[in-house]
Amino acid sequence: MRTAIIILAAGNSSRLGKPKQLLHFNGKTLLDIVTDEALKTEFWPVVVVLGAYLNEIKQIHNNPKVIYTVNENWKTGMSSSIGVGLTVLLNESPDIDSVIITVADQVYITSEIFEALNNRYQSENKNIVTSTYSQTTGTPVLFNKKYFSKLLNLSGSIGAKDLIKNNINDTASIAFELGSIDIDTETDYNNLINNK
């Protein structure tokens, strides 16, 4: 059973005012952090979906082990990026059994988190496995191919949250306590840098 990873990095960081994907933490950009952790796993392909700030990001990020693709409709929200990433992934590797969808601003993401999602998926007999933190559930999240058609047809800015909510009986989860730390504003970033 094969698992792939989609990294969503198309947003325009509207509250930050500059590309969060290129912010640095511990000597790496935020996009490098998640990409490097994804590549430490056996999961393949790793697809990065870009959109806003495309040229700036591509000048810095061109890892030959990663498939970069562009969501021309990134302004319509996260759902379209999921669809673009999954389409590219299935063209590249039609035999994928499941996909992990993750984002580019969870600075404490690790390969172990990705592997824990897959391990829970293998052991729980559930077709969705989410991460839990701060009394909520979210990314990274694993979906079995049973949900691929629904993922391809998502619309709007909330991504796959409703899909998870509507299939809660088919959902397991893992704990990712530091998953709540993401970067949306300059204050978030300053807090991150000052508290490390």
Secondary structure, DSSP 8 states (H G I E B T S, - for coil): --EEEEEEE----TTTTS-GGG-EETTEEHHHHHHHHHHTSS---EEEEE-TTHHHHHHH---TTSEEEE-TTGGG-HHHHHHHHHHHHHHH-TT--EEEEEES-BTT--HHHHHHHHHHHHHH--SEEEEEETTEEEEEEEEEGGGHHHHHT--SSSTTHHHHHTTGGGEEEEE-GGGG-B--SHHHHHHHHHH-
